[in-house]
Amino acid sequence: MSVKTVLIADNLPEFLNARKEFLELAGYKVVTAANPRDARLVLEKGVVQLAIIDIRLEYDEDVSDDSGITLAIEESHHYIPKILL
């Protein structure tokens, strides 16, 4: 069975590092992104089988920040399953 690749997109480095380590120990290859632009680039390449995306991907303190949701619904990568946190 081939190794599955997961994207984790979150603007908090400590969250990214902890989740990356956890998923790698479970046998996944993990790609991280700290902002919507970097996450979009990864998704557009089509190299991931799952994306875990923070809803407030740009500004955690801004309750109106829906950058993660916007990223998740973009047409260019609609075939990739996503989990929003």
C-alpha positions as CSV (number, residue, x, y, z in Angstrom):
1,M,0.0,0.0,0.0
2,S,1.4,3.4,-0.9
3,V,1.9,6.1,1.6
4,K,-0.9,8.7,1.7
5,T,-0.1,12.4,1.8
6,V,-2.0,14.8,4.0
7,L,-1.9,18.6,4.0
8,I,-2.3,20.4,7.3
9,A,-3.0,24.1,6.9
10,D,-2.9,26.3,10.0
11,N,-1.3,29.6,10.9
12,L,-0.1,28.4,14.3
13,P,3.3,26.8,14.0
14,E,3.0,24.8,17.2
15,F,-0.3,23.3,16.0
16,L,1.3,22.4,12.6
17,N,4.3,20.7,14.2
18,A,2.4,18.7,16.7
19,R,-0.2,17.4,14.2
20,K,2.6,16.7,11.6
21,E,4.5,14.6,14.1
22,F,1.3,12.7,15.1
23,L,0.4,11.9,11.5
24,E,3.9,10.9,10.5
25,L,4.1,8.5,13.4
26,A,0.8,7.0,12.0
27,G,2.6,6.4,8.7
28,Y,1.4,9.4,6.6
29,K,3.5,11.8,4.6
30,V,2.6,15.3,5.8
31,V,2.8,18.7,3.9
32,T,2.2,21.8,6.0
33,A,1.1,25.3,5.0
34,A,0.9,28.3,7.3
35,N,-1.3,30.5,5.1
36,P,-4.0,30.2,2.4
37,R,-1.5,31.0,-0.4
38,D,0.8,28.2,0.4
39,A,-2.1,25.8,1.0
40,R,-3.6,26.7,-2.3
41,L,-0.3,25.9,-4.1
42,V,-0.2,22.5,-2.5
43,L,-3.8,21.7,-3.3
44,E,-3.4,22.8,-6.9
45,K,-0.6,20.3,-7.4
46,G,-3.0,17.5,-6.5
47,V,-0.4,15.7,-4.5
48,V,-2.4,15.2,-1.3
49,Q,-5.2,12.7,-0.6
50,L,-6.6,14.7,2.4
51,A,-6.5,18.3,3.5
52,I,-7.0,19.4,7.2
53,I,-7.7,23.1,7.1
54,D,-8.1,25.6,9.9
55,I,-11.3,27.7,9.3
56,R,-9.5,30.9,10.4
57,L,-6.4,30.3,8.4
58,E,-5.2,33.9,8.4
59,Y,-6.4,35.6,11.6
60,D,-7.4,33.4,14.6
61,E,-8.7,36.4,16.6
62,D,-11.0,37.6,13.8
63,V,-14.3,35.8,14.0
64,S,-15.2,36.9,10.5
65,D,-12.1,35.2,9.0
66,D,-13.3,32.4,6.8
67,S,-10.2,32.0,4.7
68,G,-10.0,28.3,5.4
69,I,-13.6,27.8,4.3
70,T,-13.0,29.8,1.2
71,L,-10.0,27.7,0.4
72,A,-11.9,24.5,1.0
73,I,-14.6,25.3,-1.5
74,E,-12.5,26.5,-4.4
75,E,-13.2,24.6,-7.6
76,S,-9.6,23.9,-8.6
77,H,-9.3,21.2,-6.0
78,H,-12.8,20.1,-5.3
79,Y,-12.0,16.4,-5.6
80,I,-9.6,16.4,-2.5
81,P,-11.5,15.5,0.7
82,K,-11.1,18.1,3.4
83,I,-11.6,18.4,7.2
84,L,-12.2,21.9,8.5
85,L,-11.1,22.7,12.1
